[in-house]
C-alpha cells in the first residue's frame, strides 16, 4: 500500500489501516529522512522507488528502518519495544 492511496483517510481510518497515528507516522518519516541523509552522505544505501525489489532487499530495508527507529532516543517512558528487539538479536 502506498501512502498516496491512504493520505486522505481520516485519523481513525489511517490508524485502522496502518496501526499507527498520523503523528507517529510523521515522526517516523522525519527520523527515517534524517538517517537516510546520513547514509547518503556516507555513500548511500540503495532504496528502490518501486516495489520491483526482492524479498530479501525488502526485509533488509525494513530491518534498517526498525533499527533506526529503535536506536533513536525515545521521549516517552515506554522502552519495552527496544528491550524486545535486543532479545530477538
C-alpha positions as CSV (number, residue, x, y, z in Angstrom):
1,X,0.0,0.0,0.0
2,X,1.4,3.4,-1.0
3,X,1.0,6.5,1.2
4,X,-0.7,8.3,-1.7
5,X,-3.5,5.8,-1.5
6,X,-4.3,6.5,2.1
7,X,-3.1,10.0,2.8
8,X,-6.7,11.4,2.6
9,X,-8.1,8.9,5.2
10,X,-9.5,10.2,8.4
11,X,-7.3,9.8,11.5
12,X,-9.3,6.7,12.6
13,X,-9.2,5.2,9.1
14,X,-5.4,5.8,8.8
15,X,-4.8,4.1,12.2
16,X,-7.0,1.2,11.2
17,X,-5.1,0.6,8.0
18,X,-1.6,1.2,9.3
19,X,-1.8,0.5,13.1
20,X,-0.3,3.9,13.9
21,X,-1.4,7.5,14.3
22,X,-0.6,10.2,11.7
23,X,1.6,12.0,14.3
24,X,3.6,8.8,14.9
25,X,3.9,8.3,11.1
26,X,5.2,11.9,10.7
27,X,7.8,11.3,13.4
28,X,8.9,8.0,11.7
29,X,9.2,9.7,8.4
30,X,11.3,12.5,9.9
31,X,13.7,10.1,11.7
32,X,14.0,8.0,8.5
33,X,14.8,11.0,6.4
34,X,17.5,12.2,8.8
35,X,19.1,8.7,8.9
36,X,18.8,8.3,5.2
37,X,20.6,11.7,4.7
38,X,23.4,10.4,6.9
39,X,23.7,7.2,4.9
40,X,23.6,9.1,1.6
41,X,26.5,11.3,2.8
42,X,28.4,8.1,3.7
43,X,28.0,6.6,0.2
44,X,24.3,5.7,0.3
45,X,22.0,2.7,0.7
46,X,20.2,1.7,-2.4
47,X,16.5,2.2,-1.9
48,X,14.2,1.3,-4.8
49,X,11.4,3.7,-5.5
50,X,9.2,1.0,-6.9
51,X,8.0,-2.3,-5.5
52,X,10.1,-4.3,-8.0
53,X,12.6,-5.4,-5.4
54,X,13.5,-8.8,-4.0
55,X,12.1,-10.1,-0.7
56,X,15.5,-10.1,0.9
57,X,16.1,-6.5,-0.1
58,X,12.7,-5.5,1.3
59,X,13.5,-7.4,4.6
60,X,16.9,-5.6,4.9
61,X,15.3,-2.2,4.4
62,X,12.5,-2.9,6.9
63,X,15.1,-4.0,9.5
64,X,17.2,-0.9,8.8
65,X,14.2,1.3,9.4
66,X,13.1,-0.5,12.5
67,X,16.6,-0.5,14.0
68,X,17.0,3.2,13.2
69,X,13.7,4.0,14.9
70,X,14.6,1.8,17.9
71,X,18.1,3.3,18.3
72,X,16.6,6.8,18.3
73,X,16.3,8.1,21.9
74,X,12.7,8.0,23.0
75,X,10.9,10.9,24.7
76,X,8.3,8.6,26.3
77,X,8.8,6.2,29.1
78,X,7.9,3.0,27.2
79,X,11.1,1.2,26.2
80,X,9.6,-2.3,26.1
81,X,9.9,-2.4,22.3
82,X,13.6,-1.6,22.5
83,X,14.1,-4.4,25.1
84,X,12.2,-6.9,23.0
85,X,14.3,-6.1,19.8
86,X,17.5,-6.7,21.8
87,X,16.2,-10.1,22.9
88,X,15.5,-11.1,19.3
89,X,19.0,-10.4,18.2
